[in-house]
Amino acid sequence: MTSEAMQQLIATVERFRGDGGCAWFEAQTHRSLVKYLVEETAELVDAIEAGDDTEIREELGDVLFQVLFHANIAADRGAFTLDDVADEQRDKLVRRNPHVFGPTPTRDIDEIIRMWEEAKAIEKRDRTSVLHGIARSMPALALAEKVLGRGTSVDAQLAAPLDGNEDAAEAAFGDELLATIEVARSEGIDAERALRGAVRRLEGRIRDAEASQSADAAT
């Protein structure tokens, strides 16, 4: 997107406030918009996995609007601006990617990973837990993968003691799921994406069965 196009989009979003604006827009908060952000992000994931460039472009626009919407809300209450968001993200990219922006650039993958991990470690040196910063609202499979990855550094056990308020069968099933996800993680498989693929294949079989039944009924 060109700078001019971005400026026009920002100006369009700003038109929703003030005289001639939108009362619904002005009534929204960061919290009230969460469900829309989740939905738009999920639709972008669907478009990416379908490999549809037209849909990807459209859904990226919807996610971008959510970013601008949240920045607009924050600016209106004097918390921060879109420029603040951009400045912080730029600084973070420079700080976390010394292989590009540092004094000794490299294209060696192993060296890139090492330098990135070192940069992240410096940022996290004051954290008291490896779990700090993990979003609890992530989908359960993705959350499990993230926690498992962090947990390897402290050699945590997968199976947890049963809480007195937990259903034993449900807890055991949860532990089995967690163990399966750990197997996928160790083999480099994205469990969340793998399950979505399996669900899409199931949807295809259901639609095929429905089409077959409709054809039978028509004859």
MARSEVEX-201836 format. One record per residue (C-alpha): residue number from 1; residue in one letter; x, z, y. Coordinates in pm, whole numbers. Layout:
BEGIN
NODE	resi	resn	east	up	north
NODE	NUM	A	X	Z	Y
...
//
This chain:
BEGIN
NODE	resi	resn	east	up	north
NODE	1	M	0	0	0
NODE	2	T	138	-92	342
NODE	3	S	187	172	611
NODE	4	E	-85	6	820
NODE	5	A	-329	17	530
NODE	6	M	-250	385	471
NODE	7	Q	-304	467	836
NODE	8	Q	-639	289	828
NODE	9	L	-740	486	520
NODE	10	I	-641	815	685
NODE	11	A	-838	721	996
NODE	12	T	-1139	637	777
NODE	13	V	-1125	979	609
NODE	14	E	-1097	1151	948
NODE	15	R	-1415	971	1064
NODE	16	F	-1614	1189	825
NODE	17	R	-1571	1482	1066
NODE	18	G	-1724	1538	1408
NODE	19	D	-1992	1341	1591
NODE	20	G	-2135	1070	1370
NODE	21	G	-1955	1214	1069
NODE	22	C	-2082	1348	737
NODE	23	A	-2234	1696	704
NODE	24	W	-2170	1700	329
NODE	25	F	-1801	1616	382
NODE	26	E	-1765	1894	639
NODE	27	A	-1929	2147	406
NODE	28	Q	-1677	2094	124
NODE	29	T	-1395	2332	33
NODE	30	H	-1090	2302	-190
NODE	31	R	-1284	2489	-459
NODE	32	S	-1601	2278	-434
NODE	33	L	-1395	1960	-480
NODE	34	V	-1218	2070	-798
NODE	35	K	-1475	1909	-1030
NODE	36	Y	-1439	1576	-848
NODE	37	L	-1061	1588	-867
NODE	38	V	-1080	1656	-1241
NODE	39	E	-1329	1372	-1293
NODE	40	E	-1131	1120	-1086
NODE	41	T	-809	1213	-1263
NODE	42	A	-974	1173	-1603
NODE	43	E	-1106	830	-1503
NODE	44	L	-756	728	-1395
NODE	45	V	-619	840	-1734
NODE	46	D	-887	630	-1908
NODE	47	A	-794	324	-1699
NODE	48	I	-423	369	-1772
NODE	49	E	-479	406	-2145
NODE	50	A	-707	100	-2142
NODE	51	G	-434	-97	-1964
NODE	52	D	-680	-233	-1707
NODE	53	D	-489	-299	-1382
NODE	54	T	-807	-351	-1180
NODE	55	E	-946	-18	-1295
NODE	56	I	-610	155	-1245
NODE	57	R	-597	33	-884
NODE	58	E	-951	155	-816
NODE	59	E	-902	493	-981
NODE	60	L	-569	548	-803
NODE	61	G	-763	495	-481
NODE	62	D	-1017	758	-583
NODE	63	V	-741	1009	-663
NODE	64	L	-569	924	-334
NODE	65	F	-894	994	-151
NODE	66	Q	-905	1336	-313
NODE	67	V	-553	1408	-186
NODE	68	L	-649	1299	166
NODE	69	F	-975	1497	145
NODE	70	H	-795	1820	54
NODE	71	A	-530	1765	323
NODE	72	N	-806	1700	576
NODE	73	I	-979	2028	485
NODE	74	A	-651	2219	514
NODE	75	A	-569	2062	850
NODE	76	D	-916	2143	982
NODE	77	R	-864	2513	909
NODE	78	G	-507	2509	1041
NODE	79	A	-334	2571	706
NODE	80	F	-122	2256	670
NODE	81	T	-136	1881	734
NODE	82	L	-92	1566	530
NODE	83	D	253	1530	690
NODE	84	D	340	1877	560
NODE	85	V	238	1770	209
NODE	86	A	450	1454	235
NODE	87	D	751	1640	374
NODE	88	E	741	1902	100
NODE	89	Q	704	1642	-174
NODE	90	R	991	1435	-34
NODE	91	D	1216	1742	-19
NODE	92	K	1123	1834	-376
NODE	93	L	1200	1484	-505
NODE	94	V	1539	1484	-335
NODE	95	R	1618	1837	-458
NODE	96	R	1514	1774	-818
NODE	97	N	1677	1434	-858
NODE	98	P	2046	1475	-773
NODE	99	H	2123	1181	-1004
NODE	100	V	1966	959	-735
NODE	101	F	2014	1149	-409
NODE	102	G	2318	1367	-486
NODE	103	P	2688	1301	-433
NODE	104	T	2744	1187	-794
NODE	105	P	2460	945	-884
NODE	106	T	2430	835	-1246
NODE	107	R	2208	622	-1470
NODE	108	D	2312	801	-1791
NODE	109	I	1990	943	-1940
NODE	110	D	2151	1253	-2092
NODE	111	E	2326	1332	-1765
NODE	112	I	2005	1274	-1571
NODE	113	I	1819	1525	-1789
NODE	114	R	2102	1778	-1760
NODE	115	M	2113	1752	-1380
NODE	116	W	1734	1769	-1353
NODE	117	E	1721	2084	-1568
NODE	118	E	1995	2242	-1358
NODE	119	A	1802	2167	-1039
NODE	120	K	1482	2313	-1186
NODE	121	A	1668	2622	-1306
NODE	122	I	1791	2692	-952
NODE	123	E	1433	2674	-823
NODE	124	K	1305	2905	-1095
NODE	125	R	1585	3164	-1090
NODE	126	D	1356	3431	-942
NODE	127	R	1073	3381	-1190
NODE	128	T	1005	3668	-1430
NODE	129	S	844	3458	-1706
NODE	130	V	897	3111	-1850
NODE	131	L	518	3073	-1831
NODE	132	H	512	3097	-1453
NODE	133	G	355	2792	-1289
NODE	134	I	160	2667	-1592
NODE	135	A	-191	2566	-1485
NODE	136	R	-441	2753	-1701
NODE	137	S	-711	2495	-1624
NODE	138	M	-526	2223	-1817
NODE	139	P	-706	2081	-2123
NODE	140	A	-644	2311	-2420
NODE	141	L	-423	2067	-2610
NODE	142	A	-206	1990	-2308
NODE	143	L	-189	2361	-2224
NODE	144	A	-78	2441	-2579
NODE	145	E	197	2177	-2562
NODE	146	K	321	2314	-2231
NODE	147	V	323	2678	-2349
NODE	148	L	490	2583	-2677
NODE	149	G	761	2397	-2489
NODE	150	R	828	2691	-2260
NODE	151	G	810	2938	-2548
NODE	152	T	1096	2779	-2740
NODE	153	S	1342	2940	-2498
NODE	154	V	1232	3290	-2601
NODE	155	D	1172	3221	-2974
NODE	156	A	806	3326	-2961
NODE	157	Q	605	3341	-3283
NODE	158	L	319	3093	-3313
NODE	159	A	79	3319	-3499
NODE	160	A	-40	3610	-3284
NODE	161	P	-182	3945	-3404
NODE	162	L	-561	3947	-3420
NODE	163	D	-729	4106	-3119
NODE	164	G	-1001	4353	-3211
NODE	165	N	-1261	4151	-3024
NODE	166	E	-1167	3819	-3182
NODE	167	D	-1347	3648	-3465
NODE	168	A	-1101	3631	-3754
NODE	169	A	-1203	3283	-3870
NODE	170	E	-1189	3144	-3516
NODE	171	A	-851	3305	-3450
NODE	172	A	-709	3168	-3776
NODE	173	F	-839	2821	-3694
NODE	174	G	-683	2846	-3347
NODE	175	D	-347	2939	-3500
NODE	176	E	-372	2640	-3735
NODE	177	L	-442	2410	-3441
NODE	178	L	-148	2555	-3252
NODE	179	A	82	2500	-3549
NODE	180	T	-37	2138	-3577
NODE	181	I	34	2082	-3207
NODE	182	E	381	2228	-3253
NODE	183	V	446	1976	-3535
NODE	184	A	334	1694	-3304
NODE	185	R	556	1826	-3022
NODE	186	S	859	1846	-3252
NODE	187	E	801	1481	-3350
NODE	188	G	762	1363	-2992
NODE	189	I	388	1302	-3024
NODE	190	D	158	1367	-2727
NODE	191	A	-119	1564	-2902
NODE	192	E	-366	1524	-2615
NODE	193	R	-322	1145	-2607
NODE	194	A	-329	1124	-2987
NODE	195	L	-662	1305	-3003
NODE	196	R	-809	1089	-2726
NODE	197	G	-701	782	-2923
NODE	198	A	-867	917	-3236
NODE	199	V	-1187	987	-3040
NODE	200	R	-1185	633	-2897
NODE	201	R	-1151	492	-3249
NODE	202	L	-1440	712	-3361
NODE	203	E	-1647	584	-3069
NODE	204	G	-1569	230	-3181
NODE	205	R	-1687	305	-3534
NODE	206	I	-2006	465	-3402
NODE	207	R	-2080	162	-3182
NODE	208	D	-2010	-72	-3475
NODE	209	A	-2250	128	-3692
NODE	210	E	-2514	120	-3419
NODE	211	A	-2475	-256	-3381
NODE	212	S	-2502	-302	-3756
NODE	213	Q	-2816	-89	-3771
NODE	214	S	-2972	-280	-3481
NODE	215	A	-2894	-611	-3652
NODE	216	D	-3049	-488	-3978
NODE	217	A	-3359	-370	-3794
NODE	218	A	-3397	-708	-3627
NODE	219	T	-3397	-895	-3957
//
